[in-house]
Amino acid sequence: MRESCKDRSRKGAPLLYICGCHVAPKAVRIQIATILLCLLASPAYARLPRWSIKTNIADYSSPIPVSLSRLVNRPNVPGVSRDDRRYRAALIPDVIDGHREGEVLRTVGYLHVAVHEDDDDYHLQLSPSKTDGNDSLIVEVPSETQAPTPALATRYAAVRTFVRHLFGEQPPGLAARYAAALAARYTAVRTFIAYVRNLLGEEPRDVAAVLPDPVCVAVVGQLFYDDTYVGLENRGKQGQTTGTLWELHPIVSIASSEECDSGAGPPVTGH
């Protein structure tokens, strides 16, 4: 007859039930390590809404130029509800203002805000104005570890490196901001996870930084409708607003540009 965990523990046998909740390992350090492995190895990202769409992009060789002022005013998709089950792993087919989800677009704008989010994405906010970060467009890039192909992993890594350089090698927040954010926002469990990530050399997450002198950038990415926030008026960070639920997500390239000042940005297109 197979012994239960309780039977073995009565005999004094050391137990280690991976990701379990009623096992006493040999030492506390083993138990902590086990919990840590469960937390870090869990495929939680894969269960996030529309994750397979937000981390993949089929063909980005011929992006369509669209002005940022047009993108920030894109209306919601009629009939699509919050976290709509029909589109958890499928693109929304509706054509809105001449474009549909999944198209690869190129636009230029001023980068005001960067956030390293809990899901490991870099969240960036672009505005048509250098002096006003409101009515912005969100563009995001996943971690290269989430890329479905080596080519995309290389692209994501390059975008993230550019952002790190732009924000002084520590985007999207400095160590002091990180410590303050931990004290103000994280629960005890999330603080522990963040602490371990820091020991492992990972970047701080859930921390935002604002560029004091916004930079004009050109980005290329997939048009994406974030239906998780249907009904929410603003998703902007750092006190700045967004004008639409549409994003470019993922983006596969970002570069400094002079097109914002010159007025030579992407033309408004209908396809």
C-alpha positions in Angstrom: 0.0 0.0 0.0 1.4 3.4 -1.0 2.3 5.6 1.9 0.7 9.0 2.2 2.7 12.2 2.8 1.2 12.2 6.4 2.4 8.7 7.0 5.9 9.4 5.9 6.1 12.6 7.8 5.2 10.7 11.0 8.2 8.4 10.4 10.4 11.4 10.1 11.1 11.0 6.4 12.1 14.3 4.7 9.5 15.1 2.0 9.6 17.5 -0.9 6.4 17.8 -2.9 7.1 20.1 -5.7 4.6 23.0 -6.0 2.6 21.3 -3.2 1.2 23.0 -0.1 1.5 20.4 2.8 5.0 19.0 2.7 7.9 19.6 5.1 11.2 19.5 3.2 14.6 19.0 4.9 15.3 22.6 5.5 13.5 25.9 5.1 15.9 26.9 2.3 14.6 24.0 0.3 11.0 25.0 0.8 11.8 28.6 -0.2 13.6 27.4 -3.3 10.7 25.1 -4.2 8.2 28.0 -4.0 10.5 30.2 -6.0 10.9 27.6 -8.8 7.1 27.2 -8.9 6.5 30.9 -9.2 9.2 31.6 -11.8 8.7 28.5 -13.9 4.9 28.7 -14.0 3.7 29.5 -17.6 1.5 32.3 -16.3 2.2 34.6 -19.3 0.6 32.0 -21.6 -2.7 32.4 -19.8 -2.8 36.1 -20.1 -5.5 37.5 -22.5 -4.5 37.3 -26.2 -0.9 36.5 -25.3 -0.3 34.4 -28.4 -1.3 37.5 -30.5 0.6 40.0 -28.5 3.9 38.1 -28.8 3.8 37.1 -32.5 3.8 38.9 -35.8 3.7 37.1 -39.1 5.3 39.4 -41.7 6.8 42.8 -41.0 8.7 43.3 -44.2 6.3 45.9 -45.7 4.8 48.1 -42.9 2.1 50.5 -43.8 2.8 54.2 -42.9 0.1 55.8 -40.8 0.2 59.1 -39.0 0.1 58.9 -35.2 -2.6 61.6 -35.0 -4.8 59.1 -36.8 -3.9 56.1 -34.7 -4.6 57.9 -31.4 -8.2 58.6 -32.5 -9.1 55.1 -33.6 -12.6 54.2 -32.3 -13.5 51.0 -30.5 -14.6 47.9 -32.4 -18.4 47.6 -32.3 -19.7 44.4 -30.7 -16.4 43.4 -29.1 -16.8 43.0 -25.3 -14.2 43.0 -22.6 -11.9 39.9 -22.9 -14.1 38.6 -25.7 -13.8 34.8 -25.9 -14.1 34.8 -29.6 -10.8 36.6 -30.0 -8.6 35.1 -27.3 -6.5 33.4 -29.9 -7.8 35.0 -33.1 -7.5 38.4 -34.8 -10.5 40.7 -34.9 -11.5 40.8 -38.6 -13.4 44.2 -38.5 -12.0 47.0 -40.6 -11.9 50.1 -38.6 -10.9 53.4 -40.2 -9.3 51.6 -43.1 -7.2 49.1 -41.1 -7.8 45.8 -39.3 -6.0 44.1 -36.4 -2.9 42.2 -37.4 -1.7 44.7 -40.0 1.8 45.9 -39.6 2.1 49.7 -39.4 4.8 52.3 -39.1 4.4 55.6 -37.3 6.4 58.3 -35.7 5.9 60.3 -32.5 7.4 61.5 -29.3 8.3 58.9 -26.7 7.2 60.3 -23.3 6.8 57.3 -21.0 8.3 53.8 -20.6 7.1 51.1 -18.1 8.5 47.7 -17.5 5.3 45.8 -16.7 4.8 42.7 -14.6 4.3 40.5 -17.7 7.8 41.6 -18.7 6.6 43.8 -21.6 8.1 47.2 -22.2 5.1 49.6 -22.3 5.8 52.8 -24.2 3.6 55.9 -24.8 3.9 57.9 -28.0 2.3 61.3 -28.5 2.1 63.6 -31.5 3.2 66.4 -29.3 6.6 66.9 -27.6 5.2 69.1 -24.9 2.0 67.2 -24.1 2.1 63.4 -23.5 -1.7 63.1 -23.4 -3.9 61.4 -26.0 -1.0 59.0 -26.6 -0.7 55.6 -28.3 0.6 52.6 -26.4 3.2 50.5 -28.2 4.7 47.4 -26.5 7.4 44.9 -27.0 7.6 41.5 -25.2 10.7 39.9 -23.8 12.8 38.1 -26.3 12.1 35.0 -24.1 8.5 35.1 -25.2 9.2 35.3 -28.9 7.9 32.3 -30.9 10.9 32.4 -33.4 14.6 33.3 -33.2 14.1 36.1 -35.7 11.5 37.8 -33.5 13.6 37.2 -30.4 16.4 39.2 -32.0 14.0 42.0 -33.0 12.5 42.2 -29.5 15.9 42.2 -27.9 17.1 45.1 -30.1 14.0 47.2 -29.3 14.5 46.7 -25.6 18.2 47.5 -25.8 17.3 50.8 -27.6 14.9 51.7 -24.9 17.4 50.9 -22.1 20.0 53.1 -23.7 17.4 55.9 -24.1 16.5 55.8 -20.5 20.1 55.5 -19.2 20.6 51.7 -19.1 18.0 51.2 -16.3 14.6 51.5 -18.0 12.0 52.0 -17.1 13.0 53.1 -13.6 16.1 53.7 -11.5 16.9 51.7 -8.4 15.5 54.4 -6.1 12.2 54.4 -8.1 12.2 50.6 -7.9 12.5 50.6 -4.1 9.8 53.2 -3.7 7.5 51.2 -6.0 8.1 48.1 -4.0 7.2 49.8 -0.8 4.1 51.4 -2.2 2.6 48.8 -4.6 3.8 45.3 -4.0 2.2 42.8 -1.6 4.4 40.7 0.5 4.5 37.9 -2.1 5.2 40.2 -5.0 7.9 41.9 -3.0 9.6 38.6 -2.4 9.4 37.7 -6.1 10.8 41.1 -7.1 13.6 40.7 -4.5 14.7 37.4 -5.9 14.5 38.7 -9.5 16.7 41.5 -8.4 19.2 39.0 -6.9 19.2 37.2 -10.2 20.1 40.3 -12.0 16.7 40.9 -13.7 15.3 44.3 -14.4 12.8 46.0 -12.0 9.2 45.6 -13.1 6.0 47.6 -12.6 8.2 50.8 -12.5 7.7 53.7 -14.8 10.0 56.5 -16.1 9.2 59.7 -17.9 11.6 61.3 -20.4 12.2 64.9 -19.4 13.0 65.7 -23.0 10.8 63.4 -25.2 12.5 61.9 -28.2 11.0 61.5 -31.7 11.0 57.8 -32.7 9.8 55.7 -35.6 8.2 52.4 -34.7 7.0 49.4 -36.6 4.5 47.0 -35.1 1.3 45.0 -35.3 -2.0 46.8 -34.9 -3.6 45.3 -31.8 -6.9 45.9 -30.1 -6.6 45.5 -26.3 -10.1 44.4 -25.5 -9.1 43.7 -21.9 -9.8 47.4 -21.2 -13.1 47.8 -23.0 -15.1 50.2 -20.8 -12.0 51.9 -19.3 -11.5 55.5 -20.3 -7.8 55.8 -19.8 -4.9 53.3 -19.7 -2.1 55.8 -19.7 0.7 55.7 -17.1 2.4 58.5 -15.1 -0.6 60.7 -15.2 -0.8 60.8 -19.0 -3.8 59.7 -21.0 -4.3 57.4 -24.0 -6.8 58.2 -26.7 -7.7 54.7 -27.9 -7.7 51.0 -27.0 -5.7 50.3 -30.1 -1.9 49.7 -29.8 1.0 48.6 -31.8 1.8 45.3 -30.1 4.3 43.8 -30.6 6.7 46.3 -32.1 9.6 44.9 -34.0 11.7 48.1 -34.5 12.3 51.5 -33.0 14.7 54.2 -34.0 15.3 57.8 -33.4 13.8 60.0 -36.1 13.7 63.5 -37.4 10.3 63.1 -39.0 8.3 64.6 -36.1 9.9 68.1 -36.4 10.1 68.1 -40.2 6.5 67.2 -40.6 7.6 64.4 -42.9 6.0 61.7 -40.9 4.0 58.8 -42.4 1.2 60.0 -44.6 -2.4 59.2 -43.6 -3.4 56.1 -45.5 -6.7 54.2 -45.8 -5.1 50.8 -46.2 
